[in-house]
Amino acid sequence: MNQSIDPKIRAELLLQIMEGVLKMPFPVPRCLTCTEALPCASLRLVCDPDIHDRTFSKGIPLEIDRGGSIVILASGTIPKSMLSCIQIPFSVVLLWYTIRPEGGSTSLASSDSIKKSGDDADADNTHQMNFLSPSLMGPIAASMSSNGTFFIKVKSQPLMKEGRYSINFRLGCRDIRGGEWEIPHHFQENSPTSACSFPVNVVRSNRTK
């Protein structure tokens, strides 16, 4: 600043400059203040119309006859934004499901159950012998198309005991090394479901009453 300027004017100008500097926001990186949405797969679950009279509905349990199976048609899309940021490529989509009695923590049917041996296996089979076959398959797998879409048909084990259950789904993938991973997903807006767990009522068939 020119020294020939009157000291009072120079001081006032410096105060104005300092006030402007102090009022400026701190140069915080945008990544710390702006959230970035992570890519998620879409998943749509509907009951097979050839088997069930209606599909899942919020707050209303699906009703099936005792001895019947739950048949679900699952479809969805793995977005390109997710495929472009993965480190290990995959082309196989997996869907796990678990059926539990409502109000309890014991899993009666699961697509990812692990075979046990010894007394533990005998105890489990005693509890499940009226509900499941002795061996349970792993997750249901389906190939993913080139544009990221997939379709999976799920048929549960027969439900032999009357009662109220919940069926839970998890979406995943199998990479080229054989590793299996769970994929973050959301349910499509036009899907009748908004969660990954749905109530099911197993009732006595009218033909047997």
C-alpha positions in Angstrom: 0.0 0.0 0.0 1.3 3.4 -0.9 3.0 5.1 2.1 1.9 8.5 1.0 -1.7 7.7 1.8 -3.0 9.2 5.0 -2.5 6.8 8.0 -6.2 6.9 9.0 -7.3 6.1 5.5 -4.7 3.3 5.2 -5.8 1.8 8.6 -9.5 1.9 7.5 -8.6 0.1 4.2 -6.6 -2.5 6.1 -9.6 -3.1 8.4 -11.9 -3.6 5.4 -9.5 -6.1 3.9 -9.1 -8.0 7.2 -12.9 -8.0 7.6 -13.4 -9.5 4.2 -10.7 -12.2 4.9 -12.3 -13.1 8.2 -15.7 -13.4 6.8 -14.6 -15.8 4.0 -15.5 -19.5 4.6 -12.7 -21.9 5.4 -11.5 -23.8 2.3 -13.0 -27.2 3.5 -12.7 -30.0 0.9 -16.0 -30.8 -0.7 -15.6 -34.5 0.0 -16.0 -33.7 3.8 -19.2 -31.7 3.4 -20.9 -33.3 0.4 -22.2 -36.8 0.7 -21.8 -39.2 -2.2 -24.4 -41.9 -2.8 -22.9 -45.4 -3.1 -24.1 -47.5 -6.0 -26.7 -50.1 -5.0 -28.3 -53.0 -6.9 -32.0 -53.0 -7.4 -34.1 -56.1 -6.4 -37.7 -56.9 -7.1 -39.4 -59.9 -5.3 -42.8 -61.2 -6.3 -44.6 -64.4 -5.6 -45.0 -66.9 -8.6 -48.5 -66.2 -9.8 -48.8 -69.8 -11.0 -48.4 -71.0 -7.4 -49.7 -68.2 -5.2 -53.0 -66.3 -5.4 -51.3 -63.0 -4.5 -47.9 -61.5 -3.8 -46.3 -59.9 -0.8 -48.1 -56.9 0.6 -47.1 -54.6 3.4 -48.5 -55.7 6.7 -50.4 -58.6 5.2 -48.8 -62.0 5.5 -48.6 -64.4 2.5 -50.8 -67.5 3.2 -49.9 -71.0 2.1 -51.2 -74.5 2.8 -49.3 -76.7 5.2 -46.8 -78.8 3.2 -46.5 -76.2 0.4 -43.5 -74.2 -0.6 -42.9 -70.5 -1.1 -42.0 -69.8 -4.7 -40.5 -66.4 -5.4 -39.4 -64.7 -8.6 -36.5 -62.4 -8.0 -35.2 -59.9 -10.6 -33.1 -56.8 -10.6 -30.1 -54.9 -12.0 -26.5 -54.5 -11.0 -25.7 -50.9 -12.1 -22.7 -50.1 -14.3 -21.5 -47.7 -11.6 -21.1 -50.6 -9.2 -19.5 -52.9 -11.8 -16.9 -50.2 -12.7 -15.7 -49.7 -9.2 -15.3 -53.4 -8.1 -11.8 -54.8 -7.8 -12.6 -58.4 -8.6 -15.0 -59.0 -11.5 -18.1 -61.2 -11.2 -20.9 -62.5 -13.4 -22.8 -64.7 -11.1 -25.6 -63.3 -8.8 -26.6 -65.1 -5.6 -29.7 -64.9 -3.5 -29.8 -66.3 0.0 -33.1 -66.8 1.9 -33.9 -67.8 5.5 -37.2 -68.8 7.0 -37.7 -68.3 10.7 -40.6 -68.7 13.1 -41.8 -65.2 14.1 -40.8 -64.3 17.6 -38.0 -66.9 17.7 -34.3 -67.0 16.6 -34.2 -70.6 15.4 -33.8 -70.8 11.7 -36.0 -73.5 10.3 -35.0 -73.2 6.7 -32.0 -71.6 5.1 -30.4 -71.6 1.7 -26.9 -71.1 3.2 -27.1 -73.7 6.0 -23.9 -75.5 6.7 -23.9 -79.3 7.3 -22.9 -80.3 10.8 -21.6 -83.5 12.2 -21.9 -85.4 15.4 -24.3 -84.7 18.2 -24.9 -81.1 17.0 -26.2 -82.4 13.7 -28.4 -85.0 15.4 -29.9 -82.3 17.6 -30.6 -80.0 14.7 -32.1 -82.8 12.6 -34.4 -83.8 15.5 -35.7 -80.2 15.6 -36.1 -79.9 11.8 -37.0 -83.4 10.7 -40.6 -82.5 10.2 -39.7 -79.3 8.3 -36.8 -80.0 6.1 -35.0 -82.6 4.1 -31.6 -83.6 5.8 -29.4 -81.8 3.2 -29.8 -78.1 2.3 -28.5 -76.5 -0.8 -26.4 -73.4 -0.9 -27.4 -70.0 -2.3 -29.4 -69.9 -5.5 -27.2 -68.7 -8.3 -28.0 -67.1 -11.7 -25.9 -65.6 -14.5 -25.9 -61.9 -14.9 -26.5 -60.5 -18.4 -24.1 -58.1 -20.1 -26.3 -55.1 -19.1 -26.3 -56.2 -15.4 -29.8 -57.6 -15.2 -30.6 -61.0 -13.6 -33.5 -63.3 -12.8 -33.7 -66.0 -10.1 -36.5 -68.4 -9.2 -36.6 -69.4 -5.5 -38.5 -72.4 -4.2 -38.3 -73.0 -0.5 -38.4 -76.3 1.3 -42.0 -77.5 2.1 -43.4 -75.9 5.3 -44.9 -78.8 7.3 -45.8 -77.0 10.5 -48.7 -74.5 10.8 -47.7 -71.1 12.2 -46.4 -67.7 11.3 -43.0 -67.3 9.8 -40.8 -64.6 8.2 -38.7 -65.1 5.1 -35.6 -63.0 4.7 -33.6 -62.4 1.5 -30.0 -61.3 0.9 -28.5 -60.4 -2.5 -24.9 -61.3 -3.3 -22.4 -62.4 -6.0 -19.7 -64.9 -6.7 -16.5 -63.5 -8.1 -14.1 -65.1 -10.6 -12.0 -66.5 -7.8 -15.0 -68.3 -6.2 -15.4 -65.8 -3.3 -19.0 -65.0 -2.3 -20.0 -61.5 -1.3 -23.2 -59.7 -0.1 -24.2 -56.8 -2.4 -25.9 -53.6 -1.0 -29.2 -53.2 -2.6 -32.5 -51.4 -2.5 -36.0 -52.5 -3.6 -37.4 -51.0 -6.7 -40.0 -48.3 -6.3 -42.5 -50.3 -8.3 -41.9 -53.4 -6.1 -44.7 -54.4 -3.7 -42.1 -54.9 -1.1 -40.0 -52.3 0.8 -38.0 -54.6 3.2 -36.1 -57.8 2.9 -38.2 -59.7 5.5 -41.8 -60.7 4.9 -44.5 -62.5 7.0 -45.9 -65.9 5.9 -48.8 -67.8 7.4 -48.8 -71.6 7.1 -52.3 -72.9 7.5 -54.2 -76.2 7.3 -55.4 -76.8 3.8 -59.2 -76.6 3.2 -59.0 -80.0 1.6 -57.8 -81.6 4.9 -60.2 -79.8 7.3 
